[in-house]
Amino acid sequence: MTNMTKPSPSWLSFLVVVGAITSATSAGAVIHAPVEGAYWSPQGAVAFEQEIAEAAARYEVPPRLVWAVIHVESGFNRRAVSRKGARGLMQLMPQTAAVLGVRDCFNARQNIDGGTRHLRGLLVRFRHDVRLAVAAYNAGEKPVLTYGGVPPYPETRQYVADVMRLYRAPVERRLPSDVQRVASADGSVLYTNLRFGHLVAR
C-alpha cells in the first residue's frame, strides 16, 4: 500500500496484532493480519491494562496469565467479594492480602500487584507448571502437594480448565466504534475505519 504513514499512538493502544500490519493514516486506517495471528484484549480488561502490564513485568509472570486469572476470579470487577470473603480483582483472602502487604484489596493496583506476586510464588513453588500454580491459587498449596497434581475438587478442576483455556486461546476486545472487522477469502482479517466503498486496494 502506498502513501501511508505510521499508525498513531492512539491506534497502537487499541491494536495488538502479531504478524504483518499495514501502516495506517489517522483519517483512514487499513490493517491486515492473519486470522491466527491477531488477538485483542477483552473489553473488561482495558481499564486495568497498565496495572497488569506493570505487575507482570515486575514479577516475570505472563500478562495473559494474570488477565486469565482476573477474568475467572472476578470478571474484572474490582469490588467483587466472594462468599468466602475473597476480595477484589484477583480475589485475595484478607490473610493472604496481609501477608502480601496489600492494604486495600479494592485498590486495583495493590490487588493486581499482590495477586501477581502470589502467582509468581506459586509458579516458582511448582517449577513453573502453570496448571499446578493455577490450581494452588484456587485451592491452596497443600491440596496440590497432597494429591501430586490438580486436586479432584470439581470447583478447582473447572477453575483450572477455565483459566488455562483463556490463557492459551486468542481473545477479542471491543473494537473502536469507527472500526469494522472484515474477513477475506484468503484467510486474512481486515480491520478498517474506512467504509467499504472507500477501501484502499492492497
C-alpha positions as a printed Julia matrix, in Angstrom:
202×3 Matrix{Float64}:
   0.0     0.0    0.0
   1.38    3.45  -0.86
   1.18    6.96   0.59
   0.61    5.65   4.11
   2.02    6.99   7.35
   2.86    5.19  10.58
  -0.07    4.44  12.94
  -0.65    6.98  15.66
  -0.15    6.07  19.37
  -3.92    6.04  19.82
  -4.21    3.25  17.25
  -1.37    1.32  18.84
  -3.15    1.41  22.18
  -6.12   -0.33  20.58
  -4.48   -2.78  18.22
  -2.46   -5.75  19.43
  -1.51   -7.65  16.32
   1.15  -10.33  15.94
   2.07  -10.57  12.28
   2.21   -8.18   9.36
   0.48   -4.87   9.94
  -0.08   -2.44   7.12
   0.61    1.16   8.1
  -2.4     3.38   8.63
  -3.37    7.0    8.43
  -5.33    8.69  11.2
  -8.08    9.51   8.71
  -8.32    6.07   7.07
  -6.74    3.04   8.71
  -6.49   -0.3    6.95
  -4.86   -3.06   8.95
  -4.25   -6.57   7.61
  -3.38   -9.52   9.85
  -3.55  -13.33   9.64
  -6.58  -14.79  11.41
  -4.42  -16.87  13.75
  -2.02  -14.05  14.42
  -4.32  -11.35  15.7
  -5.88  -11.17  19.1
  -7.49   -8.48  21.2
  -7.54   -7.85  24.92
 -11.01   -8.2   26.45
 -13.2    -5.16  26.89
 -13.32   -5.58  30.69
  -9.53   -5.52  30.99
  -8.96   -2.21  29.23
  -9.2    -0.17  32.43
  -6.5    -2.31  34.09
  -4.08   -2.87  31.19
  -1.34   -0.75  32.72
  -1.59   -2.34  36.18
  -1.5    -5.84  34.66
   1.45   -5.0   32.41
   3.45   -3.45  35.25
   2.83   -6.26  37.72
   3.5    -8.93  35.09
   6.81   -7.33  34.19
   7.76   -6.78  37.83
   7.26  -10.42  38.82
   8.02  -12.02  35.44
   4.57  -13.57  35.03
   2.93  -13.74  31.58
   0.45  -10.85  31.3
  -2.05  -13.18  29.65
  -1.96  -15.46  32.71
  -2.65  -12.54  35.05
  -5.5   -11.48  32.79
  -6.94  -15.02  32.7
  -6.87  -15.35  36.49
  -8.58  -11.98  36.95
 -11.19  -12.85  34.33
 -12.13  -16.09  36.1
 -11.78  -14.76  39.64
 -13.79  -11.55  39.39
 -14.75  -10.82  35.8
 -12.75   -7.58  36.18
 -15.0    -6.31  38.97
 -12.63   -4.61  41.39
 -15.34   -4.5   44.08
 -16.07   -8.24  43.9
 -16.42  -10.15  47.18
 -16.82  -13.93  47.25
 -18.94  -15.91  49.7
 -15.71  -16.91  51.45
 -14.58  -13.3   51.77
 -12.04  -13.1   48.93
 -11.86   -9.56  47.62
 -11.04   -7.52  44.57
  -9.89   -8.29  41.07
  -7.68  -11.24  41.97
  -9.91  -12.31  44.88
  -7.39  -12.11  47.7
  -8.38  -13.51  51.08
  -7.75  -10.98  53.89
  -5.0   -13.11  55.47
  -3.27  -13.59  52.12
  -3.56   -9.88  51.38
  -1.98   -9.08  54.75
   0.98  -11.37  54.06
   1.42   -9.76  50.64
   1.27   -6.27  52.1
  -1.96   -5.34  50.34
  -3.71   -2.76  52.49
  -6.73   -2.16  50.28
  -7.97   -5.18  48.33
 -10.32   -2.94  46.35
  -7.45   -0.82  45.08
  -6.81   -2.21  41.6
  -3.08   -1.54  41.57
  -2.5    -3.06  45.02
  -4.7    -6.06  44.34
  -3.12   -6.88  40.98
   0.37   -6.39  42.38
  -0.33   -8.67  45.33
  -2.15  -11.3   43.31
   0.55  -11.4   40.66
   3.26  -11.68  43.3
   1.35  -14.57  44.87
   1.0   -16.2   41.46
   4.74  -15.79  40.87
   5.47  -17.52  44.17
   3.25  -20.44  43.18
   4.89  -20.72  39.77
   8.29  -20.97  41.44
   6.95  -23.39  44.06
   5.62  -25.73  41.37
   8.57  -25.38  39.0
   6.67  -23.17  36.57
   3.95  -25.75  35.95
   1.17  -23.28  35.14
  -1.65  -25.78  35.75
  -0.4   -26.62  39.23
   0.23  -22.97  40.09
  -3.28  -22.06  38.98
  -4.73  -24.98  40.96
  -2.84  -23.81  44.05
  -4.11  -20.28  43.52
  -7.63  -21.65  43.8
  -7.33  -24.49  46.32
  -4.12  -23.7   48.17
  -0.7   -25.3   48.01
  -1.37  -28.16  50.44
  -4.06  -29.96  48.36
  -1.88  -29.76  45.24
   1.05  -31.26  47.14
  -1.14  -33.88  48.79
  -2.62  -35.11  45.52
   0.52  -34.57  43.48
  -1.43  -32.61  40.89
  -4.68  -30.76  40.41
  -6.91  -31.76  43.37
 -10.04  -33.76  42.48
 -12.31  -30.91  43.56
 -14.92  -30.09  40.88
 -14.58  -26.35  41.56
 -10.79  -26.41  41.27
 -10.77  -28.56  38.16
 -13.28  -26.28  36.46
 -11.28  -23.25  37.6
  -8.05  -24.63  36.15
  -9.79  -25.53  32.89
 -11.29  -22.03  32.57
  -8.04  -20.22  33.33
  -5.97  -22.4   31.0
  -8.5   -22.02  28.19
  -8.31  -18.25  28.44
  -4.54  -18.27  28.9
  -3.93  -20.31  25.76
  -6.62  -19.1   23.38
  -6.81  -15.88  21.37
  -9.38  -13.43  22.7
 -11.14  -10.42  21.24
 -11.81   -6.95  22.54
 -14.4    -4.44  21.53
 -13.12   -2.51  18.54
 -13.22    1.29  18.42
 -16.66    2.43  17.3
 -15.43    3.51  13.87
 -13.55    0.27  13.12
 -15.06   -2.74  11.41
 -13.74   -6.28  11.01
 -13.8    -7.85   7.53
 -12.79  -11.47   6.87
 -11.22  -12.03   3.45
 -11.47  -15.14   1.28
  -7.7   -15.68   1.52
  -7.91  -16.26   5.28
  -6.8   -12.82   6.41
  -8.72  -10.36   8.54
  -9.06   -6.68   7.74
  -9.66   -4.07  10.44
 -10.55   -0.7    8.98
 -12.31    2.56   9.74
 -12.96    3.12   6.03
 -16.37    2.42   4.58
 -16.48   -0.47   2.09
 -16.85    1.93  -0.84
 -13.63    3.7    0.16
 -11.32    0.77   0.9
  -7.82    1.21  -0.44
  -6.64   -1.59  -2.71
  -3.71   -3.65  -1.45
